[in-house]
Amino acid sequence: MRIYTVPHHWIRRTVTTGVMLLLVVMVLGVIHRPGPALGTAAPLQPVDRYSLRDVTTNQKVAALTFDISWGTVMPTKVFDILKRDHVAATFFVSGPWARQNAALVKAMADAGYEVESHGWAHVNYTGLSNAGVQENIQKANQVIKDITGQAPTFVRPPNGDFSPRTIAAAKQIGYTTVTWGTDSLDWMNPGVGTIIRRVVTRIHPGDIVLMHASDTCKQTDIALPTIIQDLKQKGYQLVTMKKLLTYGTPNYRG
């Protein structure tokens, strides 16, 4: 029988090569080993995603709200009607308008009406940076606070324009973004009957009704007395925004 011998240096070289290959395989396995699946981000809660539109309640309460950015005629007319009929309401006023009409804004606050913010420049918030949104709100905030003695806590963004990002930016400086549950469409001047019908037929418990008291709205003062009368006949109590929130759970929805 023939016996073959293997040189020691060849054995050492083979073992070393095998060990190196094993190490390479192990390293590659670690690199390419699938890690734990990354969890998807938790969906935003409605309060962080949407605006405040109404309040969940079984009680017949609602808030009439009026945006004001321009003029002196319609704001005074609407204010006088509300005072005459002893109806609570909330005014969302822009900073420049408030500054130019400080006496009227102060009269509103002194009479127990809630004065909230409609921002400064009448621009879509989604077109602004976070800092731009906050600057727009804070600039109006200072003017309104100086006039009324109270800082607003609600902001109605111009054109009702918002996104989760702008809602977060407003919240960082203490503001809740408010839009509406029912739009009267008075800003379109669609006819007095249309304005009345939209509000009276769409009203629901906890509703936030959008109306306007700028001079560009020519029919609001004509429609308002009938709206007030019809809502009272339906058993509705009209309250301010802050008061409305005491009747139920805020409803943030798209």
C-alpha positions in Angstrom: 0.0 0.0 0.0 1.3 3.4 -1.0 1.2 6.1 1.6 0.9 9.8 0.6 2.1 12.5 2.8 0.7 16.1 2.8 3.1 18.9 3.5 2.3 20.7 6.8 2.4 24.1 5.1 -0.3 23.0 2.7 -2.5 21.9 5.6 -2.0 25.2 7.4 -2.8 27.2 4.3 -6.0 25.2 3.7 -7.2 25.6 7.3 -6.4 29.3 7.3 -8.3 29.8 4.0 -11.3 27.8 5.3 -11.4 29.8 8.5 -11.3 33.1 6.5 -14.0 32.0 4.2 -16.2 31.0 7.2 -15.6 34.4 8.8 -16.6 36.2 5.5 -19.8 34.1 5.3 -20.6 35.0 9.0 -20.0 38.7 8.4 -22.1 38.8 5.3 -24.8 37.0 7.1 -24.8 39.6 9.8 -24.9 42.5 7.3 -27.7 41.0 5.2 -29.7 39.5 8.1 -33.1 41.2 8.0 -33.7 43.2 11.2 -36.9 43.5 13.0 -39.6 45.1 10.9 -39.8 48.8 11.4 -43.2 49.8 12.9 -45.3 52.2 10.9 -45.8 55.6 12.5 -48.9 55.8 14.7 -51.7 57.6 12.8 -52.4 61.2 13.9 -55.3 61.6 16.3 -58.2 63.8 14.9 -57.2 66.6 17.3 -53.8 66.8 15.6 -55.1 66.3 12.1 -58.3 68.2 11.7 -59.9 71.5 12.8 -62.5 71.9 15.5 -65.9 71.8 13.6 -68.5 71.2 16.3 -69.2 69.7 19.7 -70.7 66.3 20.3 -73.8 66.9 22.5 -77.4 66.1 22.7 -78.3 69.5 23.8 -79.7 72.1 21.4 -76.8 74.6 21.6 -74.9 76.2 18.8 -72.4 79.0 18.3 -72.9 81.7 15.7 -69.5 82.9 14.6 -68.7 85.9 12.4 -65.4 86.5 10.5 -64.5 90.2 10.0 -61.6 91.5 7.8 -63.0 94.5 6.0 -65.3 97.4 6.4 -67.2 99.4 9.1 -70.8 99.2 8.0 -71.7 95.5 8.2 -69.7 94.8 11.4 -71.7 97.5 13.2 -75.1 96.3 11.8 -74.4 92.7 12.9 -73.2 93.8 16.3 -76.3 95.9 16.8 -78.7 93.1 15.8 -77.0 90.6 18.2 -77.2 93.1 21.1 -80.8 94.0 20.3 -81.9 90.3 20.3 -79.7 89.4 23.3 -77.8 86.8 21.3 -74.4 85.6 22.3 -71.8 85.2 19.4 -68.1 85.0 18.6 -66.3 87.3 16.3 -63.1 86.1 14.5 -61.4 89.3 13.6 -58.2 90.0 11.6 -55.4 91.9 13.2 -55.4 94.8 10.8 -59.1 95.3 11.0 -59.1 95.1 14.8 -56.3 97.7 14.9 -58.3 100.1 12.6 -61.6 99.5 14.5 -60.3 99.2 18.1 -63.3 101.0 19.6 -65.8 98.6 18.1 -63.7 95.6 19.0 -63.5 96.8 22.6 -67.3 97.4 22.6 -67.8 93.8 21.5 -65.6 92.4 24.3 -67.1 94.8 26.9 -70.6 93.6 25.9 -69.7 90.0 26.6 -69.0 88.9 23.1 -66.1 86.6 22.4 -63.3 88.0 20.3 -61.1 85.5 18.6 -58.4 85.6 15.9 -58.7 85.5 12.2 -55.0 85.9 11.8 -53.1 88.9 10.3 -52.7 88.6 6.6 -55.6 87.0 4.8 -53.5 84.2 3.2 -53.7 80.4 3.1 -51.8 79.0 6.1 -50.7 75.9 4.1 -48.6 78.2 1.9 -46.7 79.5 4.9 -43.9 77.9 6.9 -44.5 76.9 10.5 -42.8 80.1 11.6 -44.9 82.1 9.1 -48.1 80.6 10.5 -47.1 81.5 14.0 -46.0 85.0 13.1 -49.4 85.5 11.4 -51.3 84.4 14.5 -49.0 86.1 17.1 -49.1 89.5 15.3 -52.9 89.5 15.5 -52.8 88.1 19.0 -50.9 91.2 20.3 -53.4 93.7 18.8 -56.5 91.9 20.0 -55.0 91.4 23.5 -54.1 95.1 23.7 -57.7 96.1 22.8 -59.7 93.6 24.8 -57.4 92.7 27.6 -57.6 89.0 26.8 -55.5 86.9 24.4 -57.5 84.8 21.9 -57.3 81.0 22.2 -59.0 80.1 18.9 -57.9 80.9 15.4 -60.0 80.6 12.2 -57.5 80.4 9.4 -58.3 82.5 6.3 -60.5 80.5 3.8 -60.7 77.7 6.3 -57.3 76.5 5.0 -55.3 74.2 7.2 -53.2 71.0 7.4 -51.9 68.8 10.2 -48.7 70.9 10.0 -50.4 74.3 10.4 -52.6 72.9 13.2 -49.5 71.8 15.1 -47.8 75.1 14.5 -50.8 76.9 16.0 -51.0 74.6 18.9 -47.4 75.2 19.8 -48.3 78.8 20.6 -51.5 77.9 22.4 -54.1 78.2 19.6 -56.9 75.7 18.6 -57.7 75.8 14.9 -61.5 76.3 14.3 -63.4 76.1 11.1 -67.2 75.3 11.1 -69.9 72.7 11.0 -72.4 74.7 8.9 -71.4 77.3 6.3 -74.1 79.9 5.7 -72.4 80.9 2.4 -73.3 84.5 3.2 -69.8 85.5 1.8 -71.1 84.5 -1.6 -74.2 86.8 -1.4 -76.4 84.0 -2.7 -79.7 85.5 -1.6 -81.2 86.1 1.8 -83.4 83.1 1.5 -80.5 80.8 0.7 -78.5 82.0 3.7 -81.4 81.5 6.1 -82.3 78.1 4.7 -78.7 76.8 4.9 -78.4 77.7 8.5 -81.8 76.7 9.7 -82.0 73.4 7.9 -78.4 72.3 8.6 -78.1 73.3 12.2 -77.4 70.5 14.7 -76.7 70.2 18.4 -73.2 71.5 19.1 -72.9 73.2 15.7 -70.4 76.0 14.8 -72.1 78.2 12.2 -69.9 80.3 9.9 -71.1 83.7 9.0 -69.4 87.0 8.0 -69.7 90.6 9.0 -67.3 92.2 6.5 -68.7 94.8 4.2 -68.2 92.5 1.2 -71.1 90.5 2.6 -74.2 92.4 1.6 -77.0 90.2 2.9 -75.9 89.0 6.3 -77.7 91.7 8.3 -81.0 91.0 6.4 -80.8 87.2 7.0 -79.6 87.3 10.6 -82.8 88.3 12.4 -84.8 85.5 10.8 -82.0 83.0 11.5 -82.1 84.0 15.2 -85.8 83.8 15.4 -86.1 80.4 13.6 -83.3 78.9 15.7 -85.0 80.0 18.9 -88.3 78.5 17.7 -86.4 75.2 17.1 -85.3 75.4 20.7 -81.7 76.3 20.2 -79.6 78.3 22.7 -76.9 80.4 21.0 -73.7 80.7 22.9 -70.0 81.7 22.5 -67.3 79.3 21.4 -65.9 78.8 24.9 -69.3 78.2 26.3 -70.1 75.7 23.6 -67.2 73.5 24.7 -68.7 73.1 28.1 -71.7 71.3 26.6 -69.9 68.3 25.2 -66.8 66.8 23.6 -64.9 68.8 20.9 -65.3 67.2 17.5 -62.2 67.5 15.2 -63.0 66.2 11.8 -62.3 66.7 8.1 
